[in-house]
Structures are given as C-alpha cells and as structure tokens.
Amino acid sequence: MRRSPLLLSLLTAAVPLAVAQSGSLTVPKMVTAGSAFSIQTSGSGQATLYIMGTDDVLKRDVQLGQPVSIAADTVNHAGHYLVVLTGGGTDTEQFDVQPANRPATVAFLARPSRLSTGLHNGITGAVYVFDPYGNLITNPTSVYFQLSGTGGPEQSRTVQTHDGAAWTQMDSSTKEGAAKFTARAGDVSSTRVIQQVPGDPCGLRMTAKRDNKGIQLQTDPLKDCSGNPVPDGTVVTFTESYYGLQTTVDVPLKRGVAQAEVPAHPGATISAATGVVMGNEIHWGGNE
C-alpha cells in the first residue's frame, strides 16, 4: 500500500517526542465496511494512532492500555488498511475491510434497447451490486430478473452473483411493444425498457388487376412470423420482367400494405420482395 510522504514524516517526528511507555496493538483481522470496531492497546501514557487505507486516513490521540473505539460509518471503503501506533516506540498492524453485505445500489445494463420479436436469448441483462458505501459486494448475492409487459408470457429467474456480478438472457416476446426488464437484489431494484418491434416480414403475397393505366399491384397486409403487423415504411420491391427487359418499383408500406402500378405487358412475370423475403409470382397473360 502506498504511504503518504507527509504521513511518514509525521510518524517519524512523533517517535522522539513521545513520553509514553512502549505500547502495542491488537486489531481485528477483518472488519465490515461501515461497522463499529475497537482496537486494543497496551502500555501506559499518551500515544497517537493512525489508520491508513487507500482512500482513508484517520488520526486519534489515545490513552495506552485502553481500547480505542471506532464508531460506525467511520471506515467505509473496502480494502487493506495499515494501523500505526506511535508513542515511546512504533507498532504497526494490518487489517482488511470487506463490503457490507447489504445491497443498496444495483447497476443494471440491458441490451439491446430495441430488437425484433421472437428472438431466443435476444435480450441480455448484467448486474453489479453495491453496498451503501459504494463497495462492490463480492459475496454471492441473489439477483432476481423479470421481463414482462407485452402481453406475452412473463419470464423470470434468480441468479447468484459471482465476484459482484450476475447476468442472464431472455427471449424477446412474440408480441410487439415495450417490455419492462427489472433486476432486484434485496430491497433495491432497477428497471429498463426494452422496445420489441415486429420481425422480418413473413409470407409476402400480392394480387394484380388491370385498370385503364396498366396493372395495379397490392400486397396483403404484411406481418411477421408471429402475426405482428410490419411497420409502415418497410420497402417492398415490385419487379416486372418482359421481353428480356425489367422494370422495378420500390414502394414503402402504408397502413400495412404496398401498392404500385406497372405497364400491362402480355407475357410479363411480376414478383414482389422485401428484404430477403420473396413473395408470389404472377404471370400476366394479357386477358386478366
């Protein structure tokens, strides 16, 4: 552990000025963050006690031969500490501070914030559990995960932390909508919102009919494989092939369907596609 040059100089200067008989220390080997504890001293007379950690320095004037009481919420940071007693000599001891096993904060990471419906293990949640003093609780702690709120089946499971962290995976619902993803440890919890949107279109089908201008094409209402309507703006590509030539029209969905008009060429083959999903083909004979 690093020691402040200022503290070392203070300790060195204190030794020749001490008038107390030589004292010694007895300290607990392990202390819980935020808890009260005592340090035993021997000898007689006045002395100075220093408790030094990575982020904490505590100085006390003490009476040798009497216990030194350290009040609750005085030593709060987990880590390794050095205790130095100066007065008629110098004695040192060491002890460790462990996190309090009381969850006070849950740092919850949920990914992604938006995804398609019906994905197995598509949602990941990771949790870090901290005590009231900001120390990562390294003892195994139960974390309860729950995903709910879209009308689909609720999912939940309990996971034990390992070195302060726990993680899990959940399936996205078959229903679109906002789901609540909650992690709870003890009496504290944290919630994230996962937006579940329709997946890729499934079963694209179109119809064609003749009008005065050409061929009117229209898709059936487009849905994903779970039955959720595909959002407006999704592009459908209509393709007409005839006499070695080809015409394509890109049309975004509007109110769930896509409509387009192509020339009426006898013997043409007309198809539709969106993304990697192919629809049905229509062979235009000219008499429709």
N, C-alpha and C positions, 0 to 999 in steps of 0.2 A: 504494500500500500504506500502511496506517495505521502510524504510528510511535508507540511509547510515549513520553509526555512525560518519563518518568523516564529512558528511554534517551537521548533527545535532550539532556537536561540533563547526563547523564554524558559524552556525546560533546563537548559544548561546553566543559565544565570540563576535559576532558583536554587540549585543544589548548594552552593557555598553559603547562601544566606539563610538556609534552613536551620532552625534551632531545635526541631523535634527529634526525638529518638527514632531510629530507623523503623519504618513501617512496611508492611507487606499487604498484598491484595488477594482477595478471593472473589472471583467474578463467575457468574453463570456462563456456561459454555454456549447456550442458545437462548435467545430472547425473541419473543414475538413482537413484531412492529406495533408500536402504539401502546404496549402494555407496561405496567409499572414493574420495577425490579429493584433489587438492592445489591450493593457491593460491600463486602466485609473488609474491614481494615484492622490491622494490629499495630501495636506500639502506643506511643503517647505523644501529645503535643499537637501543634497545628501542622497542616500539610495542604498541598494543592493537588487536586485530582483533575486530570484531563481525559475526556472521552473523544476519540477522533475516528471519524469514518470518511467515506468518500465525499459525502456532502454535508456532514455534520461535525461541528466542534463544540464541545461542552466543557466549561471550566467551573470547578467548585472548590471553595475553601472548606476543608473538612477537619474534624477532630479525630485523630487517630484513636483506634480502639473502639470506635462506634460505627455502626453500619451507615452507609450513605444511601439514602432513598432517592431513586429516580422515578419521578411521577409519570403517570400515564400520559401519552401523547408528547413525550419529550424526545424519544428516539423512535423515529417513524420510518426511516428509509432502510430497506433490506440491504444486507451486505456484511462485510467484515470490518470489525472495529478494533482499535487499539486503546487500551486503558493505561495511563501513566500516572503514578503517584510520586510526587517529589516532596521531600522534607526529611532531612537527615540522611538522605540517600535517594535512590530512584529505583522503583519497582514497576514492572510492566506486565500486563496480561492481555489476552485477546478473547474476543467473543464474536459470535455471529448473530445477526438479526434476520429472522425469517419473515416472510409476508404473513399478514393476518389472514386467517382462513375464513374471511367474511367478504363475499363478493359485494362490491359497491358500484363497479362500472363494468359494462360489457361493451367491448369494441367489436362491432359486428360488420363484416364485409359480405355483401351478397352480390353475386354476379351470374348472368348479366342483368341489367335493369329492364331489358326488353328482349323477348325471344318468342319464337313460334310455339303454338300449342302442340301437345302430344309428343314432346321430346323426352326420351328416357334419360334420367340423370342430367337434364339440361341446366338445372339450377344448382349452384354451389354456394354454400354458406360457411364462413370461417369466423371463429370467435376467439377473442383474447379476454381473459377475466382478470380484473384488477381489484385490489383491496381498497379500503377507504383512504389510503395514503399514496395511491398510485403505483404500488408494487404489483408486479405480475405474480398471481397466485400459482405457484408451481406444484402444490399438492393436487392430486386428482380431484376434480370438481365436476359434478353432473351439470350438463347443459341440455336444456330441452328445446328442440327445434320444432316449429309448426308452420305449415304452409296451408292457407285457407283463403276463402273469399271469392271464388269464381263460380260457385255452383257445382263444381266437380267434387270428388271425394277429398276430404281433408287428409293431409299427410302429417305425421309427427313421429319423432324418435328422440331418444335420450342418448347422449354421447358423453363419455368421460374425457376430460381434458388430459393432454399429455404435455408436460412442461409448459403448462399455462394455456395451451391452445386446443381447440376442438373444431372439427369440420364435418360437413355432411353434404350429400347430394339429394336433390328431389326431382321428381318428374314434373314437367310443366303440364297443366291441366288440358283436358280435351275441350274446354270451354274458354273462349276468349274473355279478356277482362283483366282488371287489376287484382292481383293476389297479395295478401299480407304474409310476409315471411318474418317470423318472430323467433328470437333466441332469448332464452331465460336462464339465468343462473341465480339460485337462491331467490331473493325478493326483487331482483332487478332484471329488466328486460330491455330489448331494443328491437324495433320493427323497421323493416324495409318494404317498399312497394315494388313488386315485380309486374311489369306490364306484359301480358300474354296476348299475342296477336295471332290471327289466322296463319296457318302454314301455307305451303305451296298449293296452288290450285290442283284439284283432283277431278278427273272425269270431264274434261272440256268437251262441250257439244254445241254445234251451231246448226241453224236452219237457213235456207235460202229461198227467196221468192222473187219473181220477176215484177218490175214496175216499168213505167214509161222511160226511165233513165238507164236502167241496167238491172243488176242483180242486187237486191237488198239482203245483206247478211246480218245475222244476230245470234249471239250466244245465249244459251240458257243461263240463268243466274249462276254465277261461278262461286263454288265453295271449296274449302279444303277437305281433306280426307276425314276430318272429324265432324263435318257438317257446318262449320263456321263460314259465314259469308266472307269472301275475299274482298279486301278493302278497295274502294274506288281509287282510281289512278293506276291500278295494275294494268300493264300494257298487254294487249292481245294483238298478235300479228296475223292478218289475213293474207293468204298468198293465192293468186290465180295463175295457173300455167296453161298456155295455149300456143299452138303452132311453134314450139321452141322458144317462146317468149315468156316473160314472167312479170307480174305486177304484184307489189306488196303494199299493204296499208297497215300502219300501226295506229291502234285506237286504244285509249285508256278506258277502263271500266267506268261506267256512270250508273249509279243505282244498281250495281251488281252485274250489269250486262254490258257488252260491247257491240256496237253497231257500225257497219261500213257498207259502202256501195262500190261495186266493181263493174266493169263493162260486161255485157252479155255476149260472150264468145261461145258459139256452139262447139262442143267437144272439150271445153275447158275443165281442168281439175282444180277445185278450190279446197284449201285446207286452212286450219287455224292452229295457232300455238301460242303458249305463254310460258316464258322461261324454258324449262326442259320438258314441259307437258305438251304433248301433241293431242289435237282433237280429231274429230272425224273428218273424212274427205267427202266432198260432193262432186259428182261428175255431171257437168251441165250439158244436157243434150240439146237444148235449144227449144224444146217444146213445153217446158215447165210453165 
